[in-house]
Amino acid sequence: MEIFFLILIVLAILIIAAKQKTSGKFNYRKQTRLFTPAERSFLGVLDLAIGSEYRILGKVRVADVLAPQKGLSRKNWQVAFNRISAKHFDYLLCDPKTLEVKAAVELDDSSHNSKARIKRDAFLEGACESAGLPLIRIKTQRNYQVSAVKEAIAAAFAPPTATEPKPAVTKQKQRKEPTL
């Protein structure tokens, strides 16, 4: 009798497993557009702002531009890679001949005000900074000034301004002369 129940349980498990197994074949649909209306609108302004100085690539995965630093353990490399693998840059500015990535551009709409998005943006800024990749953030607007976009791009490539170091103020100990 026990063998009968054991066989029944094994059969039930096999039937459930067979029903849950997928064929591995999925159907997909083509997206109708790559950019949101706001992103498409800004792309036209960005095109005007850069002229022939750069080539624009859109919606590029961060992991195709940045990679975890060498020297990490396999586990830490995978953790670092996973943090960038599902994210993308809105636009990249690339050298028109070599396609070397020169800067990333993020278009910030109201969704960037959420707590999770603020955290994501801070992570992305840190990742770009550590890799030496300028990240240009542009707030979405109804209308853009081409000159303002040009200035934002130029500012990203400008060398940092040196600030005058503050003189170190140290409290000097008064010297006590020995008394005889």
C-alpha contacts under 8 A as a table, 3 or more apart, distances in Angstrom:
res1	aa1	res2	aa2	distance
1	M	4	F	5.12
1	M	5	F	6.63
2	E	5	F	5.26
2	E	6	L	6.20
3	I	6	L	4.94
3	I	7	I	6.07
4	F	7	I	5.21
4	F	8	L	6.15
5	F	8	L	4.93
5	F	9	I	6.12
6	L	9	I	5.18
6	L	10	V	6.26
7	I	10	V	5.13
7	I	11	L	6.14
8	L	11	L	5.14
8	L	12	A	6.16
9	I	12	A	5.06
9	I	13	I	6.21
10	V	13	I	5.14
10	V	14	L	6.21
11	L	14	L	5.05
11	L	15	I	6.13
12	A	15	I	5.15
12	A	16	I	6.18
13	I	16	I	5.19
13	I	17	A	6.06
14	L	17	A	5.07
14	L	18	A	6.06
15	I	18	A	5.13
15	I	19	K	6.30
16	I	19	K	5.23
16	I	20	Q	6.32
17	A	20	Q	5.19
17	A	21	K	6.15
18	A	21	K	5.24
19	K	22	T	7.89
22	T	25	K	7.69
31	Q	34	L	7.14
33	R	36	T	7.38
34	L	59	K	7.87
35	F	38	A	7.72
35	F	39	E	5.43
35	F	40	R	5.46
36	T	39	E	5.10
36	T	40	R	6.07
37	P	40	R	5.09
37	P	41	S	6.08
38	A	41	S	5.13
38	A	42	F	6.23
38	A	140	T	7.29
39	E	42	F	5.14
39	E	43	L	6.07
39	E	90	D	7.91
39	E	107	L	7.23
40	R	43	L	5.01
40	R	44	G	6.72
41	S	44	G	5.56
41	S	45	V	6.93
42	F	45	V	5.07
42	F	46	L	6.05
42	F	144	Y	7.61
43	L	46	L	4.93
43	L	47	D	6.05
44	G	47	D	5.10
44	G	48	L	6.46
45	V	48	L	5.13
45	V	49	A	6.14
45	V	144	Y	7.02
45	V	145	Q	7.87
45	V	146	V	6.01
45	V	149	V	7.87
46	L	49	A	4.94
46	L	50	I	6.21
46	L	146	V	7.43
46	L	149	V	7.05
47	D	50	I	5.56
47	D	51	G	6.05
47	D	56	I	7.60
48	L	51	G	5.45
48	L	146	V	6.75
49	A	146	V	5.41
49	A	147	S	7.00
49	A	149	V	6.27
49	A	150	K	5.23
50	I	53	E	5.64
50	I	54	Y	6.10
50	I	150	K	6.97
51	G	54	Y	7.12
52	S	55	R	7.13
52	S	96	P	7.50
53	E	95	D	7.35
53	E	96	P	6.97
54	Y	93	L	5.61
54	Y	94	C	5.23
54	Y	95	D	5.20
54	Y	96	P	5.20
55	R	92	L	7.98
55	R	93	L	5.76
55	R	94	C	5.06
55	R	95	D	6.20
55	R	96	P	4.92
55	R	99	L	7.35
56	I	91	Y	6.41
56	I	92	L	5.56
56	I	93	L	4.99
56	I	94	C	6.27
57	L	60	V	7.00
57	L	91	Y	5.52
57	L	92	L	5.09
57	L	93	L	6.76
57	L	94	C	7.48
58	G	89	F	7.22
58	G	90	D	5.58
58	G	91	Y	4.31
58	G	92	L	6.30
59	K	88	H	5.74
59	K	89	F	5.46
59	K	90	D	4.83
59	K	91	Y	5.98
60	V	64	D	7.03
60	V	65	V	7.86
60	V	88	H	5.24
60	V	89	F	5.44
60	V	90	D	7.00
60	V	91	Y	7.07
60	V	92	L	7.46
61	R	64	D	5.38
61	R	65	V	7.08
61	R	84	I	7.97
61	R	85	S	6.80
61	R	86	A	7.01
61	R	87	K	5.79
61	R	88	H	3.99
61	R	89	F	6.27
62	V	65	V	5.26
62	V	66	L	5.91
62	V	84	I	5.69
62	V	85	S	6.38
62	V	86	A	7.63
62	V	87	K	5.62
62	V	88	H	4.83
62	V	89	F	6.12
63	A	66	L	5.14
63	A	67	A	5.96
63	A	81	F	7.02
63	A	84	I	5.46
63	A	85	S	4.97
63	A	86	A	7.90
63	A	87	K	7.69
63	A	88	H	7.98
64	D	67	A	7.57
65	V	101	V	7.55
66	L	127	A	7.98
66	L	128	C	7.77
66	L	131	A	7.11
67	A	81	F	6.87
68	P	72	L	7.93
68	P	77	W	6.09
68	P	80	A	5.95
68	P	81	F	6.11
69	Q	72	L	6.77
69	Q	77	W	7.79
72	L	75	K	7.88
72	L	76	N	5.85
72	L	77	W	5.44
73	S	76	N	5.24
73	S	77	W	5.97
74	R	77	W	5.10
74	R	78	Q	6.20
75	K	78	Q	5.21
75	K	79	V	6.31
76	N	79	V	4.99
76	N	80	A	6.08
77	W	80	A	5.14
77	W	81	F	6.02
78	Q	81	F	4.97
78	Q	82	N	5.98
79	V	82	N	5.16
79	V	83	R	6.43
80	A	83	R	5.29
80	A	84	I	7.00
81	F	84	I	5.47
81	F	85	S	5.91
82	N	85	S	5.13
82	N	86	A	7.27
83	R	86	A	7.25
83	R	87	K	7.91
84	I	87	K	5.47
89	F	92	L	6.91
89	F	104	A	6.51
89	F	105	V	6.80
89	F	106	E	6.32
90	D	104	A	7.65
90	D	105	V	6.13
90	D	106	E	5.27
90	D	107	L	6.64
91	Y	104	A	5.89
91	Y	105	V	5.05
91	Y	106	E	6.64
92	L	101	V	6.63
92	L	102	K	7.45
92	L	103	A	5.85
92	L	104	A	4.47
92	L	105	V	5.97
93	L	101	V	6.11
93	L	102	K	5.57
93	L	103	A	5.17
93	L	104	A	6.14
93	L	105	V	7.50
94	C	98	T	7.81
94	C	99	L	4.90
94	C	100	E	5.28
94	C	101	V	4.41
94	C	102	K	5.19
94	C	103	A	7.09
95	D	98	T	5.57
95	D	99	L	4.69
95	D	100	E	5.23
95	D	101	V	6.58
95	D	102	K	6.71
96	P	99	L	5.58
101	V	104	A	7.79
102	K	133	L	6.87
102	K	134	P	7.30
103	A	133	L	5.74
103	A	134	P	4.85
103	A	135	L	5.90
103	A	136	I	7.26
104	A	133	L	7.21
104	A	134	P	6.31
104	A	135	L	4.85
104	A	136	I	6.12
105	V	135	L	5.79
105	V	136	I	4.67
105	V	137	R	5.92
105	V	138	I	7.41
106	E	135	L	7.27
106	E	136	I	6.18
106	E	137	R	4.92
106	E	138	I	6.24
107	L	137	R	6.05
107	L	138	I	4.96
107	L	139	K	5.84
107	L	140	T	6.12
108	D	111	S	7.49
108	D	112	H	5.87
108	D	137	R	6.68
108	D	138	I	5.84
108	D	139	K	4.65
108	D	140	T	5.67
109	D	112	H	5.85
109	D	139	K	6.12
109	D	140	T	5.14
110	S	113	N	5.66
110	S	114	S	7.98
111	S	114	S	5.86
111	S	117	R	6.93
112	H	117	R	5.10
112	H	118	I	5.97
112	H	121	D	7.69
113	N	117	R	6.59
113	N	118	I	6.23
114	S	117	R	5.22
114	S	118	I	6.09
115	K	118	I	5.17
115	K	119	K	6.33
116	A	119	K	5.16
116	A	120	R	6.22
117	R	120	R	4.86
117	R	121	D	5.96
118	I	121	D	5.08
118	I	122	A	6.15
119	K	122	A	5.17
119	K	123	F	6.25
120	R	123	F	5.09
120	R	124	L	6.16
121	D	124	L	5.03
121	D	125	E	6.08
122	A	125	E	5.10
122	A	126	G	6.19
123	F	126	G	5.14
123	F	127	A	6.14
124	L	127	A	5.03
124	L	128	C	6.12
125	E	128	C	5.20
125	E	129	E	6.02
125	E	135	L	6.78
126	G	129	E	5.04
126	G	130	S	6.05
127	A	130	S	5.24
127	A	131	A	6.31
128	C	131	A	5.11
128	C	132	G	6.04
128	C	133	L	4.94
128	C	134	P	6.59
128	C	135	L	6.55
129	E	132	G	5.01
129	E	133	L	5.96
129	E	134	P	6.92
129	E	135	L	7.89
130	S	133	L	7.77
134	P	156	A	5.98
134	P	157	F	7.29
135	L	156	A	7.33
136	I	152	A	7.03
136	I	153	I	6.82
136	I	156	A	6.53
138	I	149	V	7.99
141	Q	144	Y	6.35
144	Y	148	A	7.56
144	Y	149	V	7.62
145	Q	148	A	5.22
145	Q	149	V	6.54
146	V	149	V	5.18
146	V	150	K	6.19
147	S	150	K	5.00
147	S	151	E	6.18
148	A	151	E	5.03
148	A	152	A	6.25
149	V	152	A	5.07
149	V	153	I	6.29
150	K	153	I	5.18
150	K	154	A	6.12
151	E	154	A	5.00
151	E	155	A	5.97
152	A	155	A	5.12
152	A	156	A	6.38
153	I	156	A	5.23
153	I	157	F	6.77
154	A	157	F	5.33
154	A	158	A	6.16
155	A	158	A	5.04
